[in-house]
Amino acid sequence: MTASEIADECDLPRSTVYRKVELMVDAGLLQKQERGREAARYSLGFDEVLVTHEPGDLSLTISRPSQSASEQLSELWSEVRNETDSNR
């Protein structure tokens, strides 16, 4: 979904959704697919979240989907591009 679609579906201000989805991308919970001039689309960045509680302890385990070599390379290249753009 795009951030606008998420905002409409959840009845939230777009500005709030944009801030929150970017935080979730940074945390690895969402994946962002840039589409040139089209709005970026967001998808889940995990397969499963497991929360366990034992006396005095709360733990969180996130299972991430496996990525192909081309997906890993694309993600790495995107990060490099973002870093070089922000250093200009």
Residue, then its C-alpha position, 0 to 999 in steps of 0.5 A: m500500500t502507499a502511505s496515502e492508502i494506509a492513511d485512508e484505510c486507517d483514517l489517520p492524517r497523512s503526515t502522521v502515516y508518513r512519519k510512522v511508516e518511515l520509522m517502521v522502515d528504519a526498524g525493518l518492520l516495513q519494506k519500501q519500494e520506490r517506484g520512480r514518479e509514482a508513490a512509494r509502496y510499503s509492504l511487511g518486512f517480517d513473516e512473524v512477530l513472537v512476543t514471549h513473557e516469563p516472570g521478569d522477562l519480556s522478549l520479542t523475536i521478529s522473523r524476517p523473510s529470506q531475500s534472494a541475492s538480487e534483492q540483497l544487492s538491490e537493497l545494499w545499492s539503495e542504501v549506498r545511494n541514499e548515503t551518497d545523496s545525503n552527503r552532498 
